[in-house]
Amino acid sequence: MEWYGPLTILPAIGLIILSTANFLVSLNNEIYELEKDHKKEWVIREKLKQLKRLGIANALLYSSAIFLLTSALSKALFTSDFLFKLLMVIATVLITVALTILFIHSIKAISIRHKNLKT
């Protein structure tokens, strides 16, 4: 793989970061609205957990972007492929963990929404 290979993945990660940031803002506004209704304390607790998961996923995505950029730089500057491959593997693991967290978030969001609408 050439040095610019990891850079081609960055726009996709950027879109996921943007989407996750929009989720964070939306969830924050939703929590703010729910705070007015004291009967919904359990929903607020669940949504705060969601907020934490989204924050962690976003941090992992930002970290993966840094590792991808660093791997591209290492490939361009050094002849050894070891550092390049190591950084790519780390970035891939971070992306996979972040996407797994987002997957869990999506499933739990549906469950919370369903329970909230029942009450």
C-alpha positions as CSV (number, residue, x, y, z in Angstrom):
1,M,0.0,0.0,0.0
2,E,1.3,3.5,-0.8
3,W,1.6,6.3,1.7
4,Y,-1.7,7.9,0.5
5,G,-3.7,4.8,1.1
6,P,-4.6,5.6,4.7
7,L,-5.6,9.1,3.7
8,T,-8.3,7.8,1.4
9,I,-10.1,6.4,4.5
10,L,-10.2,9.7,6.3
11,P,-13.3,11.2,4.5
12,A,-15.4,8.2,5.6
13,I,-14.2,8.6,9.2
14,G,-14.9,12.3,9.0
15,L,-18.5,11.6,8.0
16,I,-18.9,9.1,10.8
17,I,-17.5,11.7,13.3
18,L,-19.9,14.3,11.9
19,S,-22.8,12.0,12.3
20,T,-21.8,11.0,15.8
21,A,-21.4,14.7,16.7
22,N,-24.9,15.4,15.5
23,F,-26.1,12.5,17.6
24,L,-24.4,14.0,20.6
25,V,-26.0,17.4,20.1
26,S,-29.4,15.9,19.5
27,L,-29.1,13.7,22.5
28,N,-28.0,16.6,24.7
29,N,-31.0,18.6,23.6
30,E,-33.3,15.7,24.3
31,I,-31.9,15.2,27.8
32,Y,-32.4,19.0,28.4
33,E,-36.0,18.7,27.4
34,L,-36.5,15.5,29.6
35,E,-35.1,17.3,32.6
36,K,-38.3,19.4,32.7
37,D,-40.3,16.2,33.3
38,H,-39.3,14.7,36.6
39,K,-41.2,11.5,35.9
40,K,-38.6,10.6,33.3
41,E,-35.6,10.1,35.5
42,W,-34.9,6.6,34.3
43,V,-34.9,7.8,30.7
44,I,-32.5,10.6,31.5
45,R,-30.1,8.0,33.2
46,E,-30.3,5.8,30.1
47,K,-29.7,8.8,27.8
48,L,-26.7,9.9,29.8
49,K,-25.2,6.4,29.3
50,Q,-25.8,6.8,25.6
51,L,-24.1,10.2,25.7
52,K,-21.1,8.6,27.3
53,R,-21.0,5.8,24.7
54,L,-21.2,8.4,21.9
55,G,-18.4,10.4,23.4
56,I,-16.2,7.4,23.7
57,A,-16.9,6.4,20.1
58,N,-16.1,9.9,18.9
59,A,-12.8,9.9,20.8
60,L,-11.9,6.5,19.2
61,L,-12.7,7.8,15.8
62,Y,-10.6,10.9,16.3
63,S,-7.8,8.7,17.6
64,S,-8.0,6.4,14.5
65,A,-7.8,9.5,12.3
66,I,-4.6,10.5,14.0
67,F,-3.1,7.0,13.6
68,L,-4.1,6.9,9.9
69,L,-2.4,10.3,9.4
70,T,0.7,9.1,11.3
71,S,0.9,5.9,9.3
72,A,0.8,7.8,6.0
73,L,3.5,10.0,7.3
74,S,5.6,7.1,8.4
75,K,5.3,5.4,5.0
76,A,6.3,8.6,3.3
77,L,9.3,9.3,5.5
78,F,10.7,5.9,6.4
79,T,11.5,2.8,4.3
80,S,10.5,0.3,6.9
81,D,6.9,-1.0,6.6
82,F,6.8,-2.2,10.2
83,L,5.7,1.2,11.7
84,F,3.3,1.8,8.9
85,K,1.6,-1.6,9.3
86,L,1.5,-1.3,13.1
87,L,-0.2,2.2,12.9
88,M,-2.7,0.9,10.4
89,V,-3.6,-2.1,12.6
90,I,-4.1,0.2,15.6
91,A,-6.2,2.6,13.5
92,T,-8.3,-0.3,12.2
93,V,-8.8,-1.7,15.7
94,L,-9.9,1.8,16.9
95,I,-12.4,2.1,14.1
96,T,-13.8,-1.3,14.7
97,V,-14.3,-0.7,18.4
98,A,-15.9,2.7,17.6
99,L,-18.3,1.2,15.1
100,T,-19.1,-1.6,17.6
101,I,-20.0,1.0,20.2
102,L,-22.1,2.9,17.6
103,F,-23.9,-0.3,16.7
104,I,-24.7,-1.0,20.4
105,H,-25.8,2.6,20.8
106,S,-28.2,2.2,17.9
107,I,-29.8,-1.0,19.3
108,K,-30.1,0.5,22.8
109,A,-31.5,3.8,21.4
110,I,-34.4,1.9,19.9
111,S,-35.0,0.0,23.1
112,I,-35.0,3.2,25.2
113,R,-37.3,5.0,22.7
114,H,-39.7,2.0,22.8
115,K,-39.8,2.0,26.6
116,N,-40.2,5.7,26.7
117,L,-43.2,5.7,24.3
118,K,-44.9,3.0,26.3
119,T,-44.9,5.1,29.5
